[in-house]
């Protein structure tokens, strides 16, 4: 059972995990929710082609959770 949980964690996020996210999340979390790899996610964010709204705060990227949920069909 533990192996299945680990595989699930690496593949994406459950509906419950997504609905518990704060207003904005780091790019790694956004990538995980969308099933994107680290390099691809950063490449898309850098080119302003990320599938949902991304904020650039200094050297960090933050994904707007409301846009992420809307993209995934989980808007609340």
N, C-alpha and C positions, 0 to 999 in steps of 0.2 A: 504494500500500500504506500509506503514511504517513497518508493521509486516512482510511482504514478504521480504523487504530489510534486516531486522534483521535476518530472517531465512537463507537467502542466504549468509549473511556475516558469520554466524556461520558454515555453511556447507562447504564452500570453497571459491574460488576466481573466479571472472569472467576473461574472456580472456583479457579484457582491463587492469584489475588490474595486472594480471601476466606480461603483456608486459611492464608495467610501473615500474617494480621492479628495484632496483639498482643492481650492479654487484654481491653483496652477501647480503643475508638477514639472520635475526636471525632464530633460529630453530623453534620458534613459527610460523613464517610466512611460512616457508617451510612445517611444519606440516599442517597448514591450507590449503595450496595449494594442498597437497596430501590427505587431508581428514583424517589425522592421529590425534589421541588424544595426549595430552601433554606427558603423561607417556610413551606411546608406541614410540613416536618420540625420546625421550631422551634415552630410552632403546636401540633402534636401533642404534642411533648415538654412544652411549657408547661402543657397541659391534662391531662397524665398519660395520654395516649391513644396514645403511640408504640407501634407493634406489638411491640416487645420491650423488655426492661429498660433503662432509662436512669438513670444516676446524675447527680445535680446536685452539682457540686463548685464552690462559690463561684458565679461567674457562668458557669461552663462546664458543658456537658452531655457525658457520656461514655456511649457505648453498649456494653453488655456483649457481647463478641464471641461467647461461647458461646450466648447467647440469639439473637443475630443469625443465627448458623450454623444453629441448630435451626429457626428460623423459615423459613430458606431450604432446609431439608432436607439440610444439609451437616454435621450434627453429627458430631463426631469422637469 
